[in-house]
Amino acid sequence: QAIGALDVDTDGDLDLYFANDFGPYIVPNMLLLNDGTGRFTPSEDCFCTLSHYGMSASVADYDRDGHPDLYVTDIGGPDLLHNLGDGTFYDATVARSASIPAAEDQLVAWGATPIDLNLDGWVDLPVAFGVIAEVQRESVGELDPAWTWSDDQRDALLMGGPDGFTRMAAALAFDDPSDHRAVLTGDFDGDGRDELLLTGLLHTTYWDVGGGCDSALRVTLDGGAGNHAGIGARIDVTRHGTTRTAWMLPATTGSASAATVTFGLGEETAVDQLVVTWPDATTTTLREVPAGAVTVAR
């Protein structure tokens, strides 16, 4: 079972999306709506209750409409769920070219971490693929034998853009056949760009991103006592009338990042406005923020 936290209905509190393994036989995926007091109620009409073998649920605004969308991995092909902003979703996997068809060498998808790898301003998706390991076969003997093989599984890389995603793993030599489970991101070498670390039961692969644009705004938060990193805060940056949105959500099942939100700026060198909406609905606004690292304090 994997959990993604997101404010589905824009009421200021974090709701929970559960991606459930063995969904066809036990419980399909579900969305629990937060009433703001920490009590949750299952949504009965979110159109997001996929019935599959959920492995992870990642949150990002892939199409720049200001709403948190979901990318849900599983056995047999991940799904991109587009948030309509009213508590409901539709499956935009095909419409946004986010489909990764099930194949013998790309069957079991695990962690997926939203990140703007080439800093062009659009969210990309590195996806870890791996087998159900040989050492686990005795405990999953009831599964289809095809799910317990030891053949290679190639990682996937979806590069985002205004019209959707493009599969670029082979072209960028990202299609590592090692058995991976999780995707971690962070500026490990201090060069101002995020690198990737893909990990698994037996393999760890480091991927240093090159090419693309060079300008980015890297935002960290100081939320004070009780929530120092500002977990759950919404961050909006605006340049020339275009606003992009991200959330301080540095970890979910199978993916993790440093507590830094990176906005690729393409050819721009600054943003006109940066607004942080904290979990208690208060806001902090900065204007004329140059590219580079910035810490926003309450």
N, C-alpha and C positions, 0 to 999 in steps of 0.2 A: 504494500500500500504506500502510495506517495501523496504528498500534500502540497498544494500551491496556495499561497496567501495572496488575496487581491481584493480590492474594493469594487465588487461587481456592480453594485447599484448606486455608486457615487454618493453614499450617505456618510462618508467620513470614517468608517470603521472597516477593518479587514475581515472579509469573508473567507471561507475555506473550501477549496476544491479538492476532493479525494479521487485519485486515480487508483482504482482497485484491480489488483491481479485476480485472475480467475473470475472476471466479471460475468461471463456467460453462465457460470455455475453457482456463484455465490451472491455477490451484490454488485450491480453496475456502478460506474462512477457516480458521484453525487456532489452537489453543491450545498453547503451549509451557510445560511445567511445569518450574519451577526446583528443582533438588535442594539448593539452599542453598550450593553452591560456585561458582555461575555457569554451571553446565552445564544445558542445557535438553533436554527430551524431549517430542516431540509427544504430546498426549493423544489416545488412540484412542476414548474413550467419553465425551466431554464433552457431546455432543448440542448443540454450538455451531458446527459446521462449516458455516455458511451458504455457499451457492454463489450469489453475486450480484456486484454491482459495488461493493464496499466503498469508502467514502470516509473514514469516521472511526469511532473506537471510544471512547466516553466511559464513565467509571466513576463510579458513585454507588450508595448504598443507597436505592433509591426507595421501598421498602416498610417500612423500619425493622426489618428482621429481623437486622441486623448483618452481612450478607454483601454484598460488592461485586457489583452487577449491571452489565450492559453495555447501552449504547444504541448501536446500529450503524447508521450512515446509508449510503445507497447510491442508485443510480438505480432508482426505482420504488417507494419506500416503506421507511422505516427499520424496524428490529426492536428490541424490548426483550427482552433475555435475562435471565431471573430465575435467580439463583444459588441452588442448593439447599444450598450449604455443604459438599458432599461431592465437589466437583470436577466436578459436572454442572450443566446448565442446562435450562430449558425456555422456549419462546417464549411470553412473557406479553404480547405486543403487543396482542392483542385483549382479554385478560382485564383488563389495566390501562388500557384505553382509550387506548393510546399510538399507535394507528394513524394514519398520515397517508396516505390513499389516493393513488396516483399520479394526477395530473391534468396537463393541458397547462400550467397555471400553477404546478404544484408537483410537479415530476418529479425533479429532481436535487438531493438533499440533501447538504450538505457538513459543515461543523463544527457541533457541538452541545455546549454547555457546561452541565453541571449546576450549578444555582444556586437558592437560595431567594430569589426576587425579592421576594415580598410578606412575607417574614419570618414566615410562619405555621407554620414548622417542617417543611414538606414540600418536597422537591426539585422544582424546575421545570426545564423544558427549552426554551431558545430554540434554534431550528434555522435555520441559514443555507441558503437555496436559491439556486441560480444556474444559468445555462446553461453548456454547454461553449462557450467564447467563440469568436466569429467568427474571431479571429486564429489559432485552433487547427484550423480546418477541414481544411486541407491535410494535417495530420499525423494526422487521425483520419477520413480519407475512407472507411474501410471500415466505419464505424459506421452504424447506422440514422440516416437524416436527421433523425428526430424528436429525436435527442440533440444536434444541433448547431444548433438554431434560435436565433433572436435575440429571441424573445418574452420577456415578463416572467415572472419566477419570484417568488412571494410567500414571504417568510420565515414560519416557523411558530413558535407559542408554545404549549407544553403546560404548564399549571399543575397541579402535583401536589396530591394530597389523600389522605385515608385510603382512599378507594375507587378510586384511580387518577388519571388525568389528564383535564383538560378543555381542549379547544382554544379559546384565547382571543385569537389574533392579531388577528382582525378587530375584536373588541370593544375591544381596547386599542390599536388603531392600530399594531400591530406588523408587519402584513403588507406590509412595504415590497417593492415589485417590483424594486428594484435588484438587480444581479448580485453576490451576496455569496458568499464562500467560508468565512470564519472568524468565530468569535464569541469576543471577548475580554471579560473581566470584571475589574472593580476599582473601588475607591473613588476615582475620578478627581478628585472635587471636595471630598473630605474631610468629607462630611456623615455618615459612618458607615454608608452604604448603598452597595452595589455598583451601578455603571452598566454598560451594555453598549456595546461598540464592534463593529460588524459591518463587515468589510472584504472587498474583492474586487479584481478586476483593475482596475476603473475607478471603483469607488464605495466610500465610507466613510460609515457612518451611526452617529451617536451617539444612544443611547436612555437617557434619564434616567428611572429608575423612580420612580413615585409611588404613593401609596395603600398599602393593606395595613396591616401592623403596624409598630411603630417600635422594638421591643426586639430586640436581637441580641447575640450573643457572637462576637467576631471574634478568632480564634486564630492567632497566628504562633508559629513554633518557632525555637529556637536549639539546633541539634543539635551544635554544636561543630565542631572541625576535621574536614574531610573531607566533611561533609554539613550545612552550616550551616543550610539551610532545613528540614532534617528530611524530605527527600523520601522518600516511602514509609511514613512513620509513620501509625499508626492513632490517631484521636482519638475518644473516647467521652465524651459528656456525658449526665448523668442528672438528671432533675427529677421528683419525685414518683413514683419507681419506673419511669419510662419512659426508656429509653436510646436515644440516636441516635448514629449512627456516620458518620464521614467519614474521608477519607485525604488526606494532603498530597501531592496529585498535580496540580500547577498547570498542566500542559500535556500535550496530545496532539495528534495531527494535526488541524488545523482548529479547535482551541480552545485557549485559554490564559486564565489568571487570575493575579492577584497571588498571591504565596506566603502567602495568608491563607485560612483556612477559616472561613466564616461560618455560624453556627447561628442561624436565626431562632427567637425565643423566644415569639412570639405576645404574650400578655398578661403573661407572666412577666417578672421583673426580675433573675433570677439562676438559676444551676444549682446543684444540690446537690453535684455532683462532676464533675470533669474528669479523665480519664485519658488520657495519651499513652503508647502502646506504640511504642517506638522500633524501628528496623529490626533492632537486635541483640537484641530481645525484652525489654530492660529497660523499666521503666515509671516514669512520673512522675505523681503524683496531687495535684490541688489540690481543696480543698473550699470550699463556699460562695463560688462565684465570681460576682460581679455582672456584669450586662450591660455591654458596652463592649469595649474592646480589651485583650487579655492576651497576653503573651509567655511561653511555657513553655520553660524552659531545662533541659537535662539535668543 
